[in-house]
Amino acid sequence: MPAKSQAQQKAAGAALAAKRGDIKKSDLKGASKSMEKSMSEKELDAMASTKRKGKPEHVSKD
């Protein structure tokens, strides 16, 4: 599933790095922390690899 905003893409990238062991899981905060726990490495990779061009920084909750 592609990221809907740049912020979501960045959070997925941080969660993916923690899942792969590149950074400590204890360094995660907020959305990236919950993403790391609830999503697979494959799902995180798909979200983190989304192109940023044309994406808003944040998406408002509807």
C-alpha positions as CSV (number, residue, x, y, z in Angstrom):
1,M,0.0,0.0,0.0
2,P,1.5,3.3,-1.0
3,A,2.0,6.2,1.5
4,K,-0.6,9.0,1.4
5,S,1.7,11.7,2.7
6,Q,5.4,12.5,3.1
7,A,5.1,12.1,6.9
8,Q,3.6,8.6,6.5
9,Q,6.4,7.7,4.1
10,K,9.1,8.9,6.5
11,A,7.5,7.1,9.5
12,A,7.4,3.9,7.5
13,G,11.1,4.3,6.6
14,A,12.0,4.7,10.3
15,A,9.9,1.7,11.2
16,L,11.6,-0.4,8.5
17,A,15.0,0.6,9.6
18,A,14.2,-0.5,13.2
19,K,12.7,-3.8,12.0
20,R,15.9,-4.5,10.0
21,G,18.1,-3.6,13.0
22,D,19.6,-0.4,11.5
23,I,18.4,1.7,14.4
24,K,17.1,0.8,17.9
25,K,13.4,0.1,18.3
26,S,13.5,2.2,21.5
27,D,14.4,5.3,19.3
28,L,11.0,5.1,17.6
29,K,8.2,7.4,18.5
30,G,4.5,7.9,17.6
31,A,3.4,6.4,14.3
32,S,6.6,4.8,13.4
33,K,6.6,2.8,16.7
34,S,3.1,1.4,16.1
35,M,3.9,0.7,12.4
36,E,7.0,-1.3,13.4
37,K,4.8,-3.5,15.7
38,S,1.8,-3.9,13.4
39,M,3.2,-4.2,9.8
40,S,5.5,-6.7,8.1
41,E,8.8,-5.8,6.6
42,K,7.3,-6.2,3.1
43,E,4.4,-3.8,3.9
44,L,6.8,-1.2,5.4
45,D,9.1,-1.5,2.4
46,A,6.2,-0.8,0.0
47,M,5.1,2.2,2.0
48,A,8.6,3.6,2.5
49,S,9.5,3.3,-1.2
50,T,6.6,5.5,-2.3
51,K,7.6,8.5,-4.3
52,R,7.4,11.7,-2.4
53,K,6.8,14.0,-5.4
54,G,3.3,15.4,-5.4
55,K,2.5,14.1,-1.9
56,P,1.3,16.5,0.7
57,E,3.5,16.8,3.9
58,H,0.5,15.7,6.0
59,V,-3.0,14.4,5.3
60,S,-5.8,15.7,7.5
61,K,-8.0,13.1,9.2
62,D,-11.5,12.9,7.8
